[in-house]
Amino acid sequence: MGAIGVIRISGPDALRLASSIFSGKDLSEQPSHTIHFGRIVAEDGRLLDEVLVSLFRQPRSYTGEDVVEISCHGSPYILQEVLTLLLRKGARLANPGEFTLRAFLNGRMDLSQAEAVADLIASESAAAHAVAMQQMRGGFSKDIEHLRRQLVDFAALIELELDFGEEDVEFANREDLSALIRQIRTFIEDLLRSFRLGNAIKNGITTVIAGRPNAGKSTLLNALLKEERAIVSDVAGTTRDTIEEVLHVDGVAFRIVDTAGIRQTQDTIEAIGVAKTLEKVRQAVLLVYVFDVARTSPQMLREDLAALTRPESKLLVVANKMDLNPYTTYEHYANEYFSSEAWIPVSALNQMNIEYLKQKLLDTVLEGKVIAGSTVVANVRHYEALLKTNESLDAALQGIAQGLSGDLVAMDIRRALFFLGQITGKISSEDLLDSIFSRFCIGK
């Protein structure tokens, strides 16, 4: 149910099908990119709806084919009747993602741009939107294509050498080729490193608040969200299950998880909560460890961080309840697990330094990177293809250093080109396309 419902038709018979149910101007005579008012009339003469029909003639349409979009009133009954009428006239229902698949097959966009359409629809934050828009507008594709062109030029020279094998000539300067491969690998490794950030932005950054009972974890969650989301009590062990909420900071979504306090307990239910806490900590991209400055010794802090921290996750140490012990400094608690940059003194109850903590959440994840306009890898398939490209280029580099024959070096370069081509669809299989577009919604 909605104000408007849009039925999209694409294909060589789109105009004929739309004209067969539309009472108004002759659509076959109208120019592209025009909108026309009229009525949809059933075969028995019943008036189904008054509509606006938009025409997009090939190749200047989303799919590259003739496209007609019928904007009806958003009644499910009306939409179903119009759809049924079109089916009887010879149309068929689209498969998931078929409009975007046709756009790819007709050269309107490459494969990475097509995937970005789904990411754009699913984006839940400004940062996720920016990453998807950059990819959909071809920024990532241009970078990949530039790499491919450079490699293709050298690959062609090596292939030419193979044609003149008996003359023992060398068209591709090995030093220049090695320098190019190192340059390309540096760029690819930058893209690979960006995947952790891109994937986190796309799906939301899993941020776990952990610490001992009564450290003020739930109070901190409430302060960050500016609402009473978690129950706060002086009784230790109040939080027994995880509480998850989304916090947006400057367009980046943080999936904040408040957890049960970590301690040894005989209470069965609380013990389950502690086990869940440790599981969430293992999954965290960002760990926010909270401790009570009035009750926690430096040794207790070191022991907790030794048990909780992992090399692959970021860490912020929040010194809470500073209002009770205002002279506490980083030097009192410094240890090998965190630097002064990760030290955040707060009073969650009094909202002290909460805005600073939010900024530190953002800075810790972005590490100075600017999302808008930059190339960030957010797709697992792209990451795997880049990983295999990098491995192939490394093999080519080693082959050149060892003085291997041109045909063996050419083989590694061809593999690198193959995996780069998979990203943009220069080389793609039917199974790969089915896998990608089956995840799209109907109508896109």
Residue pairs with C-beta under 8 A, 6 or more apart in sequence:
1 74
1 75
1 76
2 74
3 73
3 74
4 71
4 72
4 73
4 74
5 71
5 72
5 73
5 74
5 75
5 76
5 78
5 79
6 69
6 70
6 71
6 72
7 69
7 70
7 72
7 79
7 82
7 83
7 86
8 67
8 68
8 69
8 70
8 94
8 99
8 443
9 17
9 18
9 67
9 68
9 69
9 70
9 86
9 91
10 61
10 62
10 63
10 65
10 66
10 67
10 94
10 99
10 102
11 65
11 66
12 65
12 66
13 90
13 91
14 65
14 66
14 67
14 68
15 27
15 28
15 55
15 57
15 66
15 68
16 28
17 68
17 86
17 89
17 90
17 91
18 27
18 53
18 68
18 70
19 26
19 27
19 28
20 89
21 40
21 41
21 42
21 82
21 85
21 86
21 89
22 38
22 39
22 40
22 51
22 53
22 70
23 38
23 39
23 40
23 41
24 36
24 37
24 38
24 39
24 53
25 36
25 38
27 36
27 53
27 55
27 68
30 36
30 55
31 55
31 57
32 55
32 56
32 57
32 60
32 61
33 54
33 55
33 56
33 57
33 60
34 54
34 55
35 52
35 53
35 54
35 55
36 52
36 53
36 55
37 50
37 51
37 52
38 50
38 51
38 53
39 47
39 48
39 49
39 50
39 51
40 47
40 48
40 49
40 50
40 51
40 70
40 72
40 82
40 85
41 47
41 48
42 48
42 81
42 85
43 85
43 88
48 78
48 81
48 82
48 85
49 72
49 73
49 78
49 82
50 73
51 70
51 71
51 72
52 70
52 71
53 68
53 69
53 70
53 71
54 68
54 69
54 71
55 67
55 68
56 62
56 66
56 67
56 68
56 69
57 66
58 64
58 65
58 66
58 67
59 106
59 108
61 67
62 99
62 103
62 108
63 99
63 102
63 103
63 106
63 108
64 102
64 103
64 106
64 107
64 108
65 102
65 106
70 82
72 78
72 79
72 82
83 93
87 93
93 442
94 442
94 443
95 101
95 437
95 442
96 437
96 438
96 439
96 440
96 441
96 442
97 118
97 436
97 437
97 438
97 439
97 440
97 441
97 444
98 437
99 443
99 444
100 109
100 114
100 117
100 118
100 437
100 440
100 444
101 114
101 433
101 437
103 109
103 114
104 110
104 111
104 113
104 114
104 425
104 433
109 117
109 136
109 138
110 138
110 141
110 424
110 425
110 426
111 422
111 423
111 424
111 425
111 428
111 436
112 135
112 140
112 141
112 144
112 379
112 382
112 423
112 424
112 425
113 135
113 136
113 137
113 138
113 141
114 425
114 436
114 437
115 135
115 379
115 381
115 436
116 132
116 133
116 135
116 136
116 140
117 136
117 440
117 444
118 439
118 440
118 444
119 128
119 131
119 132
119 135
119 136
119 202
119 378
119 379
120 129
120 132
120 133
120 136
121 441
121 444
122 128
123 129
123 131
123 132
123 202
124 204
124 246
124 253
125 201
125 204
125 248
125 251
125 252
125 253
126 248
126 250
126 251
126 252
127 201
127 251
127 252
127 253
127 371
128 201
128 202
128 253
128 378
129 251
130 251
130 371
130 372
131 198
131 201
131 202
131 371
131 376
131 378
132 202
132 378
134 140
134 372
134 373
134 374
134 375
134 376
135 141
135 378
139 373
139 375
140 375
140 377
140 382
140 423
141 424
143 187
143 191
143 375
144 420
144 423
144 424
145 424
147 184
147 187
147 188
147 420
148 417
148 420
148 421
148 426
150 180
150 184
151 180
151 184
151 413
151 416
151 417
151 420
152 417
154 172
154 176
154 177
154 180
154 413
155 410
155 413
155 414
155 417
157 171
157 172
158 171
158 172
158 177
158 406
158 409
158 410
158 413
159 410
160 171
161 169
161 170
161 171
161 172
161 406
162 406
162 407
162 410
172 406
174 400
177 400
177 409
178 397
178 400
178 401
181 393
181 396
181 397
181 400
182 397
184 393
185 390
185 393
185 394
185 397
188 386
188 389
188 390
188 393
189 390
191 375
191 377
191 386
192 377
192 383
192 386
192 387
192 390
194 369
194 375
194 376
194 377
195 377
195 378
195 382
195 383
196 285
197 365
197 366
197 367
197 369
197 376
198 376
198 377
198 378
198 379
199 377
199 378
199 380
199 383
200 206
200 285
200 365
201 252
201 253
201 371
201 376
201 378
202 378
204 246
204 253
204 254
204 255
205 252
205 253
205 254
205 255
205 285
205 286
205 365
206 255
206 257
206 283
206 284
206 285
206 286
207 247
207 254
207 255
207 256
207 257
207 284
207 285
207 286
207 287
207 288
207 361
208 257
208 259
208 277
208 280
208 281
208 283
208 284
208 286
208 287
208 288
209 217
209 220
209 221
209 256
209 257
209 258
209 259
209 288
209 290
210 217
210 259
210 262
210 277
210 280
210 281
210 287
210 288
210 289
210 290
210 308
211 217
211 261
211 262
211 289
211 290
211 291
211 304
212 261
212 262
212 263
212 291
212 292
212 296
212 300
212 304
213 236
213 237
213 260
213 261
213 262
213 263
214 234
214 236
214 261
214 292
214 295
215 261
215 290
215 291
215 292
215 296
215 320
216 290
216 292
216 320
216 321
216 348
216 349
217 239
217 258
217 259
217 261
217 290
218 230
218 231
218 232
218 238
218 239
218 243
218 258
219 230
219 232
219 320
219 348
219 349
220 288
220 290
220 318
220 320
220 346
220 348
221 229
221 230
221 243
221 245
221 256
221 258
222 228
222 229
222 230
222 232
222 348
223 348
223 349
223 351
223 354
224 247
224 256
224 354
224 357
224 358
225 245
225 247
225 256
229 243
229 245
230 239
230 243
230 258
231 238
231 239
232 238
236 261
236 263
237 260
237 261
237 263
237 265
237 267
237 270
237 273
239 258
239 259
239 260
239 261
239 273
240 260
240 269
240 270
240 272
240 273
241 260
241 273
241 276
242 257
242 258
242 259
242 260
242 273
242 276
242 277
242 280
243 257
243 258
244 255
244 256
244 257
244 258
245 255
245 256
245 258
246 253
246 254
246 255
246 256
247 253
247 254
247 256
247 358
247 361
248 254
249 358
249 359
249 361
249 362
250 362
251 371
252 362
252 365
252 366
252 371
254 286
254 361
257 280
257 284
259 273
259 276
259 277
259 280
259 281
260 270
260 273
260 274
260 276
260 277
261 274
261 277
262 274
262 277
262 278
262 304
262 307
262 308
263 274
265 271
265 274
278 308
281 287
281 308
281 310
282 310
284 313
285 313
285 314
285 365
286 313
286 314
286 315
286 316
286 361
286 364
286 365
287 308
287 309
287 310
287 313
287 314
287 315
287 316
288 316
288 318
288 361
289 304
289 305
289 308
289 315
289 316
289 317
289 318
290 318
290 320
291 300
291 301
291 304
291 317
291 318
291 319
291 320
292 320
292 321
293 319
293 320
293 321
293 322
293 324
293 325
293 328
293 345
294 321
294 324
294 325
298 332
298 333
298 335
301 317
301 333
301 335
302 335
302 337
305 315
305 317
305 335
305 337
305 338
306 337
309 315
309 337
314 364
314 365
315 337
315 338
315 342
316 342
316 344
316 357
316 360
316 361
316 364
317 333
317 338
317 342
317 343
317 344
318 344
318 346
318 357
319 328
319 333
319 343
319 344
319 345
319 346
320 346
320 347
320 348
321 347
321 348
321 349
322 328
322 345
322 346
322 347
322 352
322 353
323 347
323 349
323 350
323 352
328 345
330 340
330 343
333 343
334 340
342 364
344 353
344 356
344 357
344 360
345 353
346 352
346 353
346 354
346 356
346 357
347 353
348 354
369 376
377 383
377 386
381 422
381 423
381 436
382 423
385 419
385 420
385 422
385 423
386 419
386 423
388 415
388 419
389 416
389 419
389 420
392 412
392 413
392 415
392 416
392 419
393 412
393 413
393 416
395 412
395 415
396 409
396 412
396 413
396 416
399 408
399 409
399 412
400 409
418 427
420 426
421 427
421 428
422 428
422 432
